[in-house]
Amino acid sequence: MARKHNSEVLKELKYIKKTVRPLSDNETKKSILITGSTDGIGLMTAQYLKSRGHTVIGHARNQQRANDLYDILPAIDDILIADFTQLSEVEQFAKDSQRFKNFDTIIHNAGIHGGTNLFSVNVVAPYVLTLLMDKPKQLIYLSSMDHGWGKYNLDNIKQNKVSYADTKLHIAMIALAFDQAYPEIQINPIEPGWVPTNMGGQGAPDDMAISYMTQVNLIEEKINYSGTLLVDSKPVKNPNSTLLNPDALTELMDYLAERTGLTV
């Protein structure tokens, strides 16, 4: 059965197709991989970048979702398939990505809102992919405004007692840790705003463009930040204080290294 997309997302896709102009001759075409691009923010980001004329590789959880993505965005250049709840499929995704050379940007957008695989999908998968995949020039990690009330507690992580907000703090933490480890790569965690996607809900108050234009502006070099949590193309004014705690960042990265067997 074809995926039923959120009506507000469909409206935004139509707006993007109608209004976005292609790259001019003096603008640079980029190659971008977006995980979790079959719906919501990932899909809108993919549509915008394809409307500009960039090369975009998508990601779907399974073949049915890949087919749905081809139906709604036939211009997408290719789609990799992997279920990020399965570590073996995350590892295979990294291998499969090697057939595409020299990504300019990888956007770690895939995420889930709840369930027993919350930490595995929202944190472990992007950690593993960052270490196994060929390094791009730029890495973008999707956090959330919810990170502000997320908690970092290693014992809770080990017992798989984490909330969505916790994992969105954790993904911002590993992004900042990777920024310190790879100074040659431009790395940013992103708050995409509270927008009316399936995850955000119909009552979400923010404009849809907030959710994808920070990524676009980073990719097209209209803003230039690294190692900074961004929202609406600007630094977040009051990020969670844990992001300023280097010991917490180190502790989380050490745990992930022990859990996955992969180190920076």
Secondary structure, DSSP 8 states (H G I E B T S, - for coil): ------HHHHHHHHHHHHH-----TTS---EEEESS-SSHHHHHHHHHHHHHT-EEEEEESSHHHHHHHHHH-TT--EEEE--TTSHHHHHHHHHHGGGS---SEEEE----SSSTTHHIIIIIHHHHHHHHS---SEEEEE--GGGGG----HHHHHTT---HHHHHHHHHHHHHHHHHH-TTSEEEEEE----SSTTT-TT--S-TTHHHHHHHHHHTTSS--SS--EETTEE-SS--GGGG-HHHHHHHHHHHHHHHS---
